[in-house]
Amino acid sequence: MRNVAWSAVNRVTTSAKELGPEERFTPFEAMRAITADAAWQNFRKLARAPWKQASWQT
């Protein structure tokens, strides 16, 4: 999953060709896409326990 998030944020190929820079995700959007949004798409939002939720505090 980390590669998916990296690809969404950086939008480059292995040959360093840039792909649609206007479609880049922010790092926060990429992490949300593979965690909370994926759970919502699979109707699992209510199944998440409080101790499994990520803390976004720095």
C-alpha positions as CSV (number, residue, x, y, z in Angstrom):
1,M,0.0,0.0,0.0
2,R,2.9,2.3,0.6
3,N,3.8,2.2,-3.1
4,V,0.2,3.2,-4.0
5,A,0.4,6.3,-1.7
6,W,3.8,7.2,-3.0
7,S,2.6,7.0,-6.6
8,A,-0.5,9.1,-5.9
9,V,1.7,11.8,-4.3
10,N,4.6,11.9,-6.7
11,R,3.0,10.9,-10.0
12,V,6.2,9.9,-11.8
13,T,7.0,6.7,-13.8
14,T,10.1,4.6,-13.3
15,S,11.8,6.5,-16.2
16,A,11.1,9.8,-14.3
17,K,8.3,10.9,-16.7
18,E,5.8,13.1,-14.9
19,L,2.2,12.0,-15.1
20,G,-0.6,14.5,-14.6
21,P,0.9,16.8,-12.0
22,E,-2.5,18.5,-11.5
23,E,-3.9,15.2,-10.3
24,R,-1.4,14.7,-7.4
25,F,-2.6,13.9,-3.9
26,T,-1.3,15.5,-0.8
27,P,0.3,13.1,1.6
28,F,-2.7,13.4,3.9
29,E,-5.1,12.6,1.0
30,A,-3.1,9.6,0.0
31,M,-3.1,8.2,3.5
32,R,-6.8,8.8,3.9
33,A,-7.4,7.1,0.5
34,I,-5.8,3.9,1.6
35,T,-7.3,3.9,5.1
36,A,-10.5,5.7,6.0
37,D,-11.8,6.1,2.5
38,A,-11.1,2.5,1.6
39,A,-13.0,1.4,4.7
40,W,-16.0,3.6,3.7
41,Q,-16.0,2.1,0.2
42,N,-16.2,-1.4,1.7
43,F,-18.9,-0.4,4.2
44,R,-16.5,-1.1,7.0
45,K,-16.5,2.4,8.6
46,L,-18.6,1.4,11.5
47,A,-16.6,-1.8,12.1
48,R,-13.4,0.2,13.0
49,A,-12.6,0.1,16.6
50,P,-11.4,3.4,18.3
51,W,-8.0,1.9,19.1
52,K,-7.5,1.1,15.4
53,Q,-7.9,4.7,14.2
54,A,-4.8,6.7,13.3
55,S,-3.8,9.7,15.3
56,W,-2.9,12.6,13.0
57,Q,-1.4,14.7,15.8
58,T,2.2,15.7,15.4
